[in-house]
Amino acid sequence: MAVKGARIGKIIAAAGVAAFMVMMLAAPSFYLDSARRGLSLYATSVLPSLFPFYFCSLLLTYIGAAKTVSGLLGKPMQLLYRAPKVSAYVLALSMLSGYPVGASMTAELYAAGVIDSKEAKCIASFASTSGPIFMLGTVGSAIFGDMRVGAVVLAAHYISALLNGLIYRMRKGGENTKTFVPPQEYDDLLSKTISTSTLNMLYVGGYIVLCGMLVDTLSLVGLNNVISAHLGDAAESMQALICGAIEMTRGCLAAAECTYRPLAVALAAGIVSLGGLSVTLQNFTFLSKCGMKAYEVAIRKTTQCILAFVVAFLLALVCKL
């Protein structure tokens, strides 16, 4: 049954890709403009804000910062999730830098033999977060025009990540105290860091452009008009969910259009925590190296999304947004 299901999945995926290619051939100008917008978003917003943090995160890992952070904050990770102490380092970098740093650092530690596949899957459940710059600056100030919204989204997002880890808590474990051992030779440390950072940023850019084109396809085929015509007051929420399921920023823009502010904030928090197809694919690029399946990555982000929605809705009511 599993083999048959996999074959059906491949057939469906192939049909979807073929249909997408036909649409690009039928409307080349539309998709060229869409790709340009995606590249512009990546080049002017995502890359400048993410690359420096990503570079520094890798450099800190290579020079041995994981040992210090793990020693200071590792005990709570063992108690809460039965995760190895080094997971504290991954969580700290993820919260500071944003997607997909948590997944990338998890893969780095797995490749170095510091953690095994089960530990990687546990860490991926709570150390997969967006960064404060995006939530406070982009979501709060730029999209909603209210820093309080950004603060609520940030709080709900981080709380949901920590709660999400409890769902996927390891049944056994916590004894692993290994940490990343930096190389003894530092001659090529900067070149290794810059090459790895650059390559991984290209992965991120590719997914952002592709998923942006998928979102634009929804408007091309008239799905947004159909939703507006048939769902009435619920149309705005549905459009935000559909866009957010594909690309995070576009989903947050759609969520801001919702007239009921607590719902809009909750949708934004849920969308940021889900990350959409774009972030899921980014994470899977790294976590697949740890033995994780695509559905395992998606399930972990889905439960975090639900938790974030609930927490943000309650916080929005309490804060009277």
N, C-alpha and C positions, 0 to 999 in steps of 0.2 A: 504493500500500500504506500509506503514512504517513497519508494522508487517511482511508482506511478504518479504520485502527487508532485514529485520533483519534476518529472517530465511535463506534466500539465502546466506547472509554473513556468518552465522554460518556454513552452509554446505560447503562453499568454504574454510573457515578457517580450518574446520575439515579435509577436503580432503588434504589441504596443509600440515597440521601437520602429517597426516598419511603417505603422500609421503616422508616427511622428515625422519620419523622414519624408513621407509623401506630403504632409502638410507644409514642411519647410520648402519643398520643391514648388508647391502650389502658391505659397505666399512668401517668396524670398525676401522682399523688402521689409515685410513685417518682422520676420525673424532676425534679419540683420540689425534692425533697430533695437529689437529686444536684447540681442547679444551685446550690442554696444552699451545699452543701459546697464546690463549686468557687469560688464567689464569696467564701466565707469564707477559703479558702486564699489566694486572690489578694489579698484586702483586708488580711489579718492577717500574711501572710508574704512573698509575692512583691513586692507594691507597696511596702511600707516599706523593703525591702532593696534593691530595684532602682531605684526612681525617683530617689533622691538621686544615685546613681552615674550614672544616665543623664543627668540634668539637668546634672551637672558635666562629663560627657564632652562633651556638646553645647556647653556654654559654653566649655570649653577649646578646642574646635575653632573656634568662632566668633571667639575672641580671638587665634588664631594659634599655639597651643601645638604644632600639628602640625609646624611648621618646626623647632622646637627639638629635639623627640624624633627627628624624621627625620634631623637632622644628626648626632645622637649614635649612633643605633642602625640607621640605614638601610643601611650598608655590608654587614652580614651578610645582610640580606634580598636584596640584589642578588647576593651571592655564592652563597647557598643556593638561591634560588628564581628568580633573574633578575627579581624583582619590583621595582617602584618603591620608592624609599627611604621614601615616606610609608606604606608597608605596615607599617613598624615601629611607627608611631603607632597604627594600627588594632589590631595585635596586642597592644600594651601596654594599650589601653583594654579590649579583649575579655577579656584575662586578669584585669584588675582588676575589671571590672564584671559580666561574665557575659553570657549570652544576653539579648536579641539585639543587644547593642551593636556587636559586630564587623560584623554584616551591615548595621546601620543606618549606621555610620560609612563603610562601603564605599559605600553608596548616596549618602551626602552628598558624598563625594569625586567620585563619578562624575557627579553632578548639577552639581557645580562645574567639571567639565571637567579635573580633576586627573589622573584615570585613565581608561582606555578599558575596553571590555567584557572583553577578554582579560585585562587586568591585574586587573579586579574578580574574575573567575573564579579566578584564581590566588590572590589574597588570601583569597577565601572558603574555600579548602582548608585554611588553617592559622590564620586569625584568626576562628575560630568556636568559642568556648570558654565553659564555665560559669565562674562566679566562685568565689573561695576561700571566701567566706562559706557558700555552699551546700554545697560539698564537705566542708569542715572542720566546719561547724556542723550543718547539716541531715543530711548523709549519715553523717559520722563520729560526732558526739556524739549527735544525736537518734535516728537510725535504727539504727545499729549499736552505739551506746553505747561507742565506742572511737575516740579521736582518731587512733590509729595507722592505722585503716582509712581515715579521711578523708585522712590524709597520703598514703597509698599511692594512693588514688583520684585525688587531686590531681596527684601526680607522674606517674602513668600517663596521665592526661588531657592534661596539657600536653606530655608527651613524644610522645604519639600525634598531637597537633596539628602539632607541628614535623615529625615524620616524614611525616605525611600531605601536607604541603606539597611534599615531595620527589617524591611520586607525580604531582602535577599541576604540576610545575615548568615554567615557560615555556621553550619551545625557543629563543626569541630574546627579547631585552628586557634590562631592567636599566638602560637609559640614561635612563629617565624620572626626572628629579630635581625635577619640579614639586611644589609643595606648596600647601596650601589658603591662599588669600589672603583674610584676614578683611575684612569690610565696613569702609569708611571711616567710616560713620556708626554710632554706638553708641547712639543714642537709643532704638531699639526692640529692642535686643539681648536684654534680659531677657524681654520679652514674646514675642519670637520663640522663644527657648529654651524658655520655659514652655509655650507653645502646642504646639510640636513634640513636646516630651517627653510632655505629657499625652495627645495624640492617639495617639502610638506606644504608650504604656502601655495605652490602651484596646484596641488590637490584641492585645497580649499577654494581657490579661485575658480577652478573648473566646475566644481559642484555648485557654486553660487550662480555662475552664468547659466548652467544647464537648468537648474531648478527655477531660475527667474524666467527662462523661456517657457517652461511648463506652466507656470502661473499665467503668463501672458496668453498661452493657448486657451485657457479657460474663457477669457474675454473674446478671443477670436471665434470660438465656436458658439458664443452666445449663452454660455452657462450662467453668467452673472444676471443676464436679463431674465432668464427662466426662473431663477431663484427669487428675484425681486417680484416677479409677476405672481408667483404661487405661494410664497411663504409670508408675505406681508411684513408684520413687525419683526418676525424672526429672521428675515432675510439678511440683515446686517451681521447677526451672530453667525449664521451659517456660512456666509462669505468669508468671514474672518477665520472660521475653523478650517474651511477648505484651503484658503491661501496659506494659513499657518501650518497646515499639514504638509505643505510643500516647501515653503520658504519662510523663515522666521520674521524677517523685517517686513516683508509684504503682509504677513499675517497681522503684525502689530499695527500697521497702518490701517488695515481694515477694521481691527478691533476698536480703534479710536473713534470710528464713525458711529459706534453704538450709542444710542441716546441715554441709556441707563448707565451712569458712570460706574457703579460698583461691578456691574457685569462686564463693562469694557475693560476695567482694570484686571478683573479675574481672567478674562480671555487672554489678555496680554501676558499675564504671568504664566498661564498654562501653555501658551504658544512658545514663550521663551524657554520654558522647562522641557517642552517637547523637542524644540529645535527644528522640527520639520524634517522632510526627506533630506534636505541639504546637510544638516548637522548629523543626521543618522548615518548617511553615507560617509561623511567625513570621519565620524567615530569608527565606523566599520572598517574603513581603510586601515586603521591602526589596530583595532581590537581583534580583527580576523587573524592577525599574527599571533594572538594569544589563544587561539582555539575557539573564539566566540563566533556563533552563527548570527546572521543578520537579524533573525527573529528575536534572538536573545537581547541584542542591542535595542531593538524597537520596543520590546516589552518593558524593559527597564525605563526607557524614556516616557512611555505611555503612562505608567503608574506615577512617575514623578510629575507628569503633566496634570493628572487628576488631583494629586495632593496639592500642587501649587494653586490650581484653580480654587479649591475649597478654602485654603488658607488666605489667599489674596482677597476673595470675596468677603470673608469675615473681617479682615483687616480694613478693607475699604469701607465697610459699614461702621466699624468702630471709629475710624478716622474721619468719617463723614465726608468722603471725597465726592 
